[in-house]
Amino acid sequence: MTKIQSVIWSNRSLECERAESLLRSLDEDVRVFYVDKDFSQKGFEAEFGENAEYPQISVGLKYRGTLKETLNYLKNLERIK
């Protein structure tokens, strides 16, 4: 299977760590961007909305949303059960 780059916008929470661990376990090429290091909270809110939750995730060229939305996407692709 071809590796697809996944991107995670993280605040270093447990949920963000779970997302990274899941994608790495699927042999994804994961890039993590951290708040206050790679982007600001203000920039995060401008990109994803004021009420957006961490993590926000893209798989390949497609934005997938939260961890829950990404899990549903991966289930639909039968990458996870």
Biopython code that builds the backbone (N, CA, C, O; Angstrom):
import numpy as np
from Bio.PDB.StructureBuilder import StructureBuilder

atoms = [
    (1, "MET", "N", (0.846, -1.183, 0.000)),
    (1, "MET", "CA", (0.000, 0.000, 0.000)),
    (1, "MET", "C", (0.891, 1.245, 0.000)),
    (1, "MET", "O", (1.889, 1.296, 0.718)),
    (2, "THR", "N", (0.537, 2.226, -0.788)),
    (2, "THR", "CA", (1.282, 3.466, -0.876)),
    (2, "THR", "C", (1.079, 4.308, 0.379)),
    (2, "THR", "O", (-0.040, 4.449, 0.874)),
    (3, "LYS", "N", (2.179, 4.864, 0.884)),
    (3, "LYS", "CA", (2.069, 5.758, 2.035)),
    (3, "LYS", "C", (1.430, 7.063, 1.607)),
    (3, "LYS", "O", (1.756, 7.621, 0.559)),
    (4, "ILE", "N", (0.520, 7.536, 2.432)),
    (4, "ILE", "CA", (-0.147, 8.810, 2.195)),
    (4, "ILE", "C", (0.254, 9.728, 3.331)),
    (4, "ILE", "O", (0.232, 9.327, 4.494)),
    (5, "GLN", "N", (0.617, 10.945, 3.004)),
    (5, "GLN", "CA", (0.984, 11.852, 4.075)),
    (5, "GLN", "C", (-0.255, 12.311, 4.831)),
    (5, "GLN", "O", (-1.247, 12.746, 4.246)),
    (6, "SER", "N", (-0.163, 12.202, 6.134)),
    (6, "SER", "CA", (-1.214, 12.687, 7.020)),
    (6, "SER", "C", (-0.656, 13.853, 7.811)),
    (6, "SER", "O", (0.517, 13.862, 8.183)),
    (7, "VAL", "N", (-1.507, 14.839, 8.064)),
    (7, "VAL", "CA", (-1.098, 16.025, 8.806)),
    (7, "VAL", "C", (-2.024, 16.173, 10.006)),
    (7, "VAL", "O", (-3.244, 16.064, 9.886)),
    (8, "ILE", "N", (-1.420, 16.422, 11.167)),
    (8, "ILE", "CA", (-2.178, 16.621, 12.398)),
    (8, "ILE", "C", (-1.827, 17.986, 12.968)),
    (8, "ILE", "O", (-0.651, 18.318, 13.118)),
    (9, "TRP", "N", (-2.847, 18.778, 13.285)),
    (9, "TRP", "CA", (-2.657, 20.040, 14.003)),
    (9, "TRP", "C", (-2.939, 19.705, 15.455)),
    (9, "TRP", "O", (-4.062, 19.336, 15.799)),
    (10, "SER", "N", (-1.934, 19.830, 16.312)),
    (10, "SER", "CA", (-1.985, 19.285, 17.663)),
    (10, "SER", "C", (-1.775, 20.339, 18.742)),
    (10, "SER", "O", (-1.068, 21.328, 18.549)),
    (11, "ASN", "N", (-2.416, 20.091, 19.893)),
    (11, "ASN", "CA", (-2.134, 20.875, 21.092)),
    (11, "ASN", "C", (-1.485, 19.981, 22.151)),
    (11, "ASN", "O", (-1.456, 20.323, 23.334)),
    (12, "ARG", "N", (-0.968, 18.837, 21.711)),
    (12, "ARG", "CA", (-0.275, 17.859, 22.559)),
    (12, "ARG", "C", (-1.205, 17.159, 23.565)),
    (12, "ARG", "O", (-0.735, 16.628, 24.572)),
    (13, "SER", "N", (-2.490, 17.158, 23.304)),
    (13, "SER", "CA", (-3.439, 16.473, 24.185)),
    (13, "SER", "C", (-3.370, 14.968, 23.950)),
    (13, "SER", "O", (-2.763, 14.501, 22.986)),
    (14, "LEU", "N", (-4.005, 14.219, 24.850)),
    (14, "LEU", "CA", (-4.058, 12.769, 24.714)),
    (14, "LEU", "C", (-4.739, 12.370, 23.402)),
    (14, "LEU", "O", (-4.312, 11.422, 22.744)),
    (15, "GLU", "N", (-5.779, 13.081, 23.031)),
    (15, "GLU", "CA", (-6.486, 12.785, 21.777)),
    (15, "GLU", "C", (-5.567, 12.999, 20.567)),
    (15, "GLU", "O", (-5.611, 12.228, 19.608)),
    (16, "CYS", "N", (-4.751, 14.030, 20.615)),
    (16, "CYS", "CA", (-3.793, 14.276, 19.526)),
    (16, "CYS", "C", (-2.761, 13.158, 19.462)),
    (16, "CYS", "O", (-2.405, 12.701, 18.375)),
    (17, "GLU", "N", (-2.281, 12.716, 20.615)),
    (17, "GLU", "CA", (-1.327, 11.608, 20.651)),
    (17, "GLU", "C", (-1.958, 10.332, 20.121)),
    (17, "GLU", "O", (-1.298, 9.555, 19.432)),
    (18, "ARG", "N", (-3.225, 10.108, 20.434)),
    (18, "ARG", "CA", (-3.935, 8.927, 19.916)),
    (18, "ARG", "C", (-4.033, 8.980, 18.397)),
    (18, "ARG", "O", (-3.830, 7.973, 17.719)),
    (19, "ALA", "N", (-4.345, 10.155, 17.868)),
    (19, "ALA", "CA", (-4.448, 10.301, 16.411)),
    (19, "ALA", "C", (-3.111, 9.996, 15.747)),
    (19, "ALA", "O", (-3.057, 9.278, 14.748)),
    (20, "GLU", "N", (-2.051, 10.532, 16.294)),
    (20, "GLU", "CA", (-0.720, 10.278, 15.729)),
    (20, "GLU", "C", (-0.380, 8.794, 15.802)),
    (20, "GLU", "O", (0.104, 8.219, 14.827)),
    (21, "SER", "N", (-0.628, 8.178, 16.940)),
    (21, "SER", "CA", (-0.340, 6.751, 17.118)),
    (21, "SER", "C", (-1.136, 5.894, 16.135)),
    (21, "SER", "O", (-0.595, 4.964, 15.537)),
    (22, "LEU", "N", (-2.413, 6.209, 15.971)),
    (22, "LEU", "CA", (-3.257, 5.465, 15.036)),
    (22, "LEU", "C", (-2.717, 5.560, 13.614)),
    (22, "LEU", "O", (-2.555, 4.543, 12.940)),
    (23, "LEU", "N", (-2.441, 6.765, 13.164)),
    (23, "LEU", "CA", (-1.988, 6.941, 11.784)),
    (23, "LEU", "C", (-0.624, 6.293, 11.559)),
    (23, "LEU", "O", (-0.383, 5.716, 10.499)),
    (24, "ARG", "N", (0.259, 6.380, 12.533)),
    (24, "ARG", "CA", (1.560, 5.711, 12.401)),
    (24, "ARG", "C", (1.393, 4.194, 12.371)),
    (24, "ARG", "O", (2.118, 3.508, 11.651)),
    (25, "SER", "N", (0.439, 3.660, 13.149)),
    (25, "SER", "CA", (0.201, 2.213, 13.150)),
    (25, "SER", "C", (-0.314, 1.734, 11.796)),
    (25, "SER", "O", (-0.168, 0.561, 11.454)),
    (26, "LEU", "N", (-0.916, 2.640, 11.026)),
    (26, "LEU", "CA", (-1.391, 2.312, 9.676)),
    (26, "LEU", "C", (-0.311, 2.579, 8.630)),
    (26, "LEU", "O", (-0.570, 2.554, 7.427)),
    (27, "ASP", "N", (0.905, 2.836, 9.114)),
    (27, "ASP", "CA", (2.069, 3.081, 8.263)),
    (27, "ASP", "C", (1.912, 4.339, 7.412)),
    (27, "ASP", "O", (2.396, 4.411, 6.282)),
    (28, "GLU", "N", (1.224, 5.325, 7.981)),
    (28, "GLU", "CA", (1.084, 6.614, 7.306)),
    (28, "GLU", "C", (2.350, 7.437, 7.518)),
    (28, "GLU", "O", (3.048, 7.264, 8.517)),
    (29, "ASP", "N", (2.638, 8.314, 6.595)),
    (29, "ASP", "CA", (3.705, 9.295, 6.721)),
    (29, "ASP", "C", (3.096, 10.496, 7.437)),
    (29, "ASP", "O", (2.431, 11.318, 6.807)),
    (30, "VAL", "N", (3.315, 10.607, 8.746)),
    (30, "VAL", "CA", (2.622, 11.583, 9.586)),
    (30, "VAL", "C", (3.501, 12.795, 9.846)),
    (30, "VAL", "O", (4.670, 12.665, 10.207)),
    (31, "ARG", "N", (2.925, 13.972, 9.659)),
    (31, "ARG", "CA", (3.565, 15.244, 10.018)),
    (31, "ARG", "C", (2.672, 15.910, 11.043)),
    (31, "ARG", "O", (1.477, 16.093, 10.808)),
    (32, "VAL", "N", (3.247, 16.276, 12.187)),
    (32, "VAL", "CA", (2.486, 16.901, 13.261)),
    (32, "VAL", "C", (2.930, 18.351, 13.403)),
    (32, "VAL", "O", (4.123, 18.640, 13.503)),
    (33, "PHE", "N", (1.967, 19.248, 13.411)),
    (33, "PHE", "CA", (2.209, 20.668, 13.667)),
    (33, "PHE", "C", (1.668, 20.979, 15.053)),
    (33, "PHE", "O", (0.543, 20.606, 15.386)),
    (34, "TYR", "N", (2.473, 21.665, 15.860)),
    (34, "TYR", "CA", (2.112, 21.933, 17.254)),
    (34, "TYR", "C", (1.768, 23.403, 17.473)),
    (34, "TYR", "O", (2.450, 24.298, 16.973)),
    (35, "VAL", "N", (0.685, 23.634, 18.237)),
    (35, "VAL", "CA", (0.284, 24.988, 18.595)),
    (35, "VAL", "C", (1.420, 25.631, 19.406)),
    (35, "VAL", "O", (2.084, 24.963, 20.198)),
    (36, "ASP", "N", (1.624, 26.895, 19.200)),
    (36, "ASP", "CA", (2.658, 27.705, 19.845)),
    (36, "ASP", "C", (4.071, 27.355, 19.412)),
    (36, "ASP", "O", (5.027, 27.962, 19.894)),
    (37, "LYS", "N", (4.224, 26.394, 18.517)),
    (37, "LYS", "CA", (5.523, 26.094, 17.924)),
    (37, "LYS", "C", (5.463, 26.314, 16.419)),
    (37, "LYS", "O", (6.264, 27.061, 15.858)),
    (38, "ASP", "N", (4.502, 25.654, 15.769)),
    (38, "ASP", "CA", (4.372, 25.721, 14.314)),
    (38, "ASP", "C", (3.249, 26.646, 13.857)),
    (38, "ASP", "O", (3.239, 27.087, 12.707)),
    (39, "PHE", "N", (2.313, 26.940, 14.737)),
    (39, "PHE", "CA", (1.200, 27.836, 14.423)),
    (39, "PHE", "C", (0.668, 28.419, 15.726)),
    (39, "PHE", "O", (0.944, 27.901, 16.809)),
    (40, "SER", "N", (-0.087, 29.488, 15.612)),
    (40, "SER", "CA", (-0.679, 30.122, 16.798)),
    (40, "SER", "C", (-2.116, 29.657, 16.984)),
    (40, "SER", "O", (-2.741, 29.152, 16.051)),
    (41, "GLN", "N", (-2.632, 29.828, 18.186)),
    (41, "GLN", "CA", (-4.039, 29.513, 18.432)),
    (41, "GLN", "C", (-4.933, 30.376, 17.551)),
    (41, "GLN", "O", (-5.956, 29.912, 17.048)),
    (42, "LYS", "N", (-4.546, 31.619, 17.371)),
    (42, "LYS", "CA", (-5.316, 32.529, 16.520)),
    (42, "LYS", "C", (-5.338, 32.016, 15.076)),
    (42, "LYS", "O", (-6.375, 32.052, 14.415)),
    (43, "GLY", "N", (-4.199, 31.545, 14.599)),
    (43, "GLY", "CA", (-4.129, 30.988, 13.247)),
    (43, "GLY", "C", (-4.963, 29.719, 13.113)),
    (43, "GLY", "O", (-5.601, 29.492, 12.085)),
    (44, "PHE", "N", (-4.956, 28.894, 14.159)),
    (44, "PHE", "CA", (-5.770, 27.672, 14.181)),
    (44, "PHE", "C", (-7.245, 28.022, 14.059)),
    (44, "PHE", "O", (-7.971, 27.427, 13.262)),
    (45, "GLU", "N", (-7.682, 28.996, 14.859)),
    (45, "GLU", "CA", (-9.084, 29.417, 14.827)),
    (45, "GLU", "C", (-9.457, 30.040, 13.488)),
    (45, "GLU", "O", (-10.575, 29.854, 13.006)),
    (46, "ALA", "N", (-8.533, 30.776, 12.886)),
    (46, "ALA", "CA", (-8.799, 31.374, 11.569)),
    (46, "ALA", "C", (-8.967, 30.281, 10.507)),
    (46, "ALA", "O", (-9.797, 30.405, 9.606)),
    (47, "GLU", "N", (-8.178, 29.220, 10.621)),
    (47, "GLU", "CA", (-8.219, 28.136, 9.630)),
    (47, "GLU", "C", (-9.412, 27.206, 9.839)),
    (47, "GLU", "O", (-10.068, 26.813, 8.874)),
    (48, "PHE", "N", (-9.699, 26.850, 11.100)),
    (48, "PHE", "CA", (-10.683, 25.810, 11.381)),
    (48, "PHE", "C", (-11.946, 26.300, 12.089)),
    (48, "PHE", "O", (-12.900, 25.536, 12.240)),
    (49, "GLY", "N", (-11.967, 27.542, 12.519)),
    (49, "GLY", "CA", (-13.128, 28.093, 13.213)),
    (49, "GLY", "C", (-12.878, 28.204, 14.710)),
    (49, "GLY", "O", (-12.076, 27.464, 15.280)),
    (50, "GLU", "N", (-13.572, 29.132, 15.326)),
    (50, "GLU", "CA", (-13.365, 29.404, 16.755)),
    (50, "GLU", "C", (-13.717, 28.223, 17.648)),
    (50, "GLU", "O", (-13.138, 28.073, 18.724)),
    (51, "ASN", "N", (-14.638, 27.399, 17.229)),
    (51, "ASN", "CA", (-15.075, 26.267, 18.056)),
    (51, "ASN", "C", (-14.409, 24.943, 17.670)),
    (51, "ASN", "O", (-14.809, 23.883, 18.149)),
    (52, "ALA", "N", (-13.395, 25.006, 16.806)),
    (52, "ALA", "CA", (-12.730, 23.782, 16.354)),
    (52, "ALA", "C", (-12.005, 23.106, 17.512)),
    (52, "ALA", "O", (-11.450, 23.767, 18.389)),
    (53, "GLU", "N", (-12.022, 21.790, 17.496)),
    (53, "GLU", "CA", (-11.372, 20.982, 18.519)),
    (53, "GLU", "C", (-10.045, 20.453, 17.992)),
    (53, "GLU", "O", (-9.834, 20.339, 16.784)),
    (54, "TYR", "N", (-9.159, 20.135, 18.924)),
    (54, "TYR", "CA", (-7.919, 19.440, 18.580)),
    (54, "TYR", "C", (-8.145, 17.947, 18.710)),
    (54, "TYR", "O", (-8.906, 17.522, 19.579)),
    (55, "PRO", "N", (-7.514, 17.141, 17.880)),
    (55, "PRO", "CA", (-6.710, 17.505, 16.731)),
    (55, "PRO", "C", (-7.572, 17.761, 15.497)),
    (55, "PRO", "O", (-8.724, 17.333, 15.430)),
    (56, "GLN", "N", (-7.008, 18.451, 14.541)),
    (56, "GLN", "CA", (-7.583, 18.543, 13.206)),
    (56, "GLN", "C", (-6.642, 17.738, 12.310)),
    (56, "GLN", "O", (-5.422, 17.807, 12.458)),
    (57, "ILE", "N", (-7.219, 16.975, 11.382)),
    (57, "ILE", "CA", (-6.436, 15.989, 10.643)),
    (57, "ILE", "C", (-6.740, 16.050, 9.151)),
    (57, "ILE", "O", (-7.891, 16.183, 8.734)),
    (58, "SER", "N", (-5.679, 15.949, 8.364)),
    (58, "SER", "CA", (-5.800, 15.748, 6.916)),
    (58, "SER", "C", (-5.138, 14.429, 6.580)),
    (58, "SER", "O", (-4.091, 14.094, 7.133)),
    (59, "VAL", "N", (-5.745, 13.680, 5.675)),
    (59, "VAL", "CA", (-5.170, 12.440, 5.179)),
    (59, "VAL", "C", (-5.044, 12.607, 3.676)),
    (59, "VAL", "O", (-6.035, 12.817, 2.978)),
    (60, "GLY", "N", (-3.828, 12.513, 3.190)),
    (60, "GLY", "CA", (-3.591, 12.812, 1.786)),
    (60, "GLY", "C", (-3.878, 14.278, 1.539)),
    (60, "GLY", "O", (-3.493, 15.127, 2.344)),
    (61, "LEU", "N", (-4.528, 14.584, 0.470)),
    (61, "LEU", "CA", (-4.843, 15.970, 0.137)),
    (61, "LEU", "C", (-6.178, 16.419, 0.700)),
    (61, "LEU", "O", (-6.596, 17.554, 0.474)),
    (62, "LYS", "N", (-6.848, 15.544, 1.427)),
    (62, "LYS", "CA", (-8.193, 15.846, 1.908)),
    (62, "LYS", "C", (-8.215, 16.114, 3.410)),
    (62, "LYS", "O", (-7.671, 15.344, 4.202)),
    (63, "TYR", "N", (-8.843, 17.204, 3.778)),
    (63, "TYR", "CA", (-9.066, 17.540, 5.174)),
    (63, "TYR", "C", (-10.134, 16.599, 5.713)),
    (63, "TYR", "O", (-11.189, 16.452, 5.096)),
    (64, "ARG", "N", (-9.878, 15.950, 6.866)),
    (64, "ARG", "CA", (-10.810, 14.969, 7.430)),
    (64, "ARG", "C", (-11.480, 15.435, 8.699)),
    (64, "ARG", "O", (-12.511, 14.870, 9.067)),
    (65, "GLY", "N", (-10.960, 16.430, 9.391)),
    (65, "GLY", "CA", (-11.610, 16.956, 10.578)),
    (65, "GLY", "C", (-11.024, 16.415, 11.862)),
    (65, "GLY", "O", (-9.812, 16.238, 11.986)),
    (66, "THR", "N", (-11.902, 16.156, 12.817)),
    (66, "THR", "CA", (-11.502, 15.692, 14.143)),
    (66, "THR", "C", (-11.068, 14.230, 14.098)),
    (66, "THR", "O", (-11.160, 13.573, 13.062)),
    (67, "LEU", "N", (-10.595, 13.737, 15.235)),
    (67, "LEU", "CA", (-10.226, 12.325, 15.316)),
    (67, "LEU", "C", (-11.427, 11.440, 15.010)),
    (67, "LEU", "O", (-11.289, 10.457, 14.282)),
    (68, "LYS", "N", (-12.593, 11.758, 15.542)),
    (68, "LYS", "CA", (-13.797, 10.957, 15.295)),
    (68, "LYS", "C", (-14.135, 10.921, 13.803)),
    (68, "LYS", "O", (-14.447, 9.859, 13.264)),
    (69, "GLU", "N", (-14.074, 12.059, 13.146)),
    (69, "GLU", "CA", (-14.368, 12.110, 11.706)),
    (69, "GLU", "C", (-13.327, 11.329, 10.908)),
    (69, "GLU", "O", (-13.661, 10.686, 9.913)),
    (70, "THR", "N", (-12.081, 11.382, 11.338)),
    (70, "THR", "CA", (-11.020, 10.640, 10.663)),
    (70, "THR", "C", (-11.205, 9.141, 10.857)),
    (70, "THR", "O", (-10.995, 8.364, 9.926)),
    (71, "LEU", "N", (-11.597, 8.730, 12.061)),
    (71, "LEU", "CA", (-11.870, 7.313, 12.305)),
    (71, "LEU", "C", (-12.987, 6.809, 11.396)),
    (71, "LEU", "O", (-12.879, 5.717, 10.838)),
    (72, "ASN", "N", (-14.038, 7.572, 11.242)),
    (72, "ASN", "CA", (-15.136, 7.181, 10.338)),
    (72, "ASN", "C", (-14.635, 7.060, 8.906)),
    (72, "ASN", "O", (-15.008, 6.122, 8.201)),
    (73, "TYR", "N", (-13.800, 7.989, 8.467)),
    (73, "TYR", "CA", (-13.230, 7.945, 7.121)),
    (73, "TYR", "C", (-12.412, 6.665, 6.933)),
    (73, "TYR", "O", (-12.561, 5.974, 5.925)),
    (74, "LEU", "N", (-11.546, 6.348, 7.905)),
    (74, "LEU", "CA", (-10.700, 5.160, 7.795)),
    (74, "LEU", "C", (-11.523, 3.880, 7.844)),
    (74, "LEU", "O", (-11.177, 2.903, 7.180)),
    (75, "LYS", "N", (-12.602, 3.864, 8.616)),
    (75, "LYS", "CA", (-13.500, 2.709, 8.633)),
    (75, "LYS", "C", (-14.164, 2.511, 7.275)),
    (75, "LYS", "O", (-14.283, 1.384, 6.793)),
    (76, "ASN", "N", (-14.592, 3.603, 6.666)),
    (76, "ASN", "CA", (-15.221, 3.513, 5.344)),
    (76, "ASN", "C", (-14.259, 2.985, 4.290)),
    (76, "ASN", "O", (-14.678, 2.327, 3.338)),
    (77, "LEU", "N", (-12.973, 3.269, 4.457)),
    (77, "LEU", "CA", (-11.950, 2.750, 3.536)),
    (77, "LEU", "C", (-11.521, 1.333, 3.903)),
    (77, "LEU", "O", (-10.710, 0.717, 3.210)),
    (78, "GLU", "N", (-12.077, 0.824, 5.004)),
    (78, "GLU", "CA", (-11.722, -0.494, 5.536)),
    (78, "GLU", "C", (-10.257, -0.576, 5.918)),
    (78, "GLU", "O", (-9.642, -1.638, 5.821)),
    (79, "ARG", "N", (-9.689, 0.558, 6.359)),
    (79, "ARG", "CA", (-8.308, 0.577, 6.858)),
    (79, "ARG", "C", (-8.258, 0.178, 8.316)),
    (79, "ARG", "O", (-7.229, -0.282, 8.808)),
    (80, "ILE", "N", (-9.407, 0.362, 9.026)),
    (80, "ILE", "CA", (-9.534, -0.067, 10.414)),
    (80, "ILE", "C", (-10.896, -0.706, 10.575)),
    (80, "ILE", "O", (-11.785, -0.517, 9.745)),
    (81, "LYS", "N", (-11.059, -1.470, 11.654)),
    (81, "LYS", "CA", (-12.343, -2.135, 11.913)),
    (81, "LYS", "C", (-13.126, -1.381, 12.942)),
    (81, "LYS", "O", (-14.234, -1.785, 13.293)),
]
sb = StructureBuilder()
sb.init_structure("model")
sb.init_model(0)
sb.init_chain("A")
sb.init_seg("    ")
for serial, (resi, resn, name, xyz) in enumerate(atoms, 1):
    if name == "N":
        sb.init_residue(resn, " ", resi, " ")
    sb.init_atom(name, np.array(xyz, "f"), 0.0, 1.0, " ", f" {name:<3s}", serial, name[0])
structure = sb.get_structure()
